[in-house]
Amino acid sequence: MLGFLTARQAGLDDPLRLRRAESTRRVLGLQLNPDRDVERIHGNGINTIDIEAIEGRYMLSGGADGVIVIYDLENYGGKPQYTCKAMCTVGRSSRYVHKFSVETVQWYPYDTGMFVSSSFDKTVKVWDTETLKPAEVFEFEGNVYSHHLSPIARKHSLIAVGTKNPKIQLCDLKSGSRIHVLQGHRAEVLSVQWSPRYEHILATASADSKVKVWDVRRASGSLFTLDQHNGDKSKASSEAVNTAHNGRVNGLCFTSDGLFLLTAGTDDRMRLWNSATGENTLVRCLIWVPIRWT
């Protein structure tokens, strides 16, 4: 680290190199908090969690057992060591529980009185937090892999849904119906994510190795498709042209300012993209923290 500082002071090094090196050092130094634990409720693996952004107090979790749990993260005892307790559970005994694995859970961005879950039972459920009963259920023809509500939308209340069908589904919370589909992928849609900067911009990732960015107000198709080679066809095989990864793309995350998009694939790679231009920034992505996955 001293070497970076010396080079920076001498004007011999790019200032971004120091920032990246320090960020990477901090990431590699992360470890589990030994003083905080979470009550174990799920009988199988936990696929998804979400902490509400209003107070940062309540956490949702969804498991491979179909169970959904709401935790209170508050430390009431004031002691350094404590366990976050489960407040309530949509368990196997509930008539409303998902029949198969829960893939995504998300709080409604403006009110903890509602949350949304999606599952391999081919449904997306909109829940009343008080009653733990679905206020709305959207049914699909195939497994649901991912859904997302915009964290900033004021002009729409759309849930983007990725399913086994290559078409992205847009469901309207206000009308309780599926109002639109986005066509362009050739395989199942594994992840969807709304931009935290522009409420009509949506990114989608698919098993066809592609990531597309859409303006959902347009009917003419996606704005652009991410290309890992930035248009340099000499570096790509014919199969890899206009692909974001050499394999299925199963993770999407915008940076908090919405200027960049982080993707992850089954090729064991993470890539950082300029969300406005679609350019692969060729940055080592370990430096970009914090992130929130869908």
Secondary structure by P-SEA (a helix, b strand, c coil): caaaaaaaaaccccaaaaaaaaaaaaaaaccccccccccccccccccbbbbbcccccbbbbbccccbbbbbbcccccccccccccccccccccccccccccccccccccccccbbbbbccccbbbbbccccccccbbbbcccccccccccccccccbbbbbbccccbbbbbbccccccccccccccccccbbbbbcccccbbbbbccccbbbbbcccccccccbbbbccccccccccccccccccccccccccccccccbbbbbccccbbbbcccccccccccccccccccccc
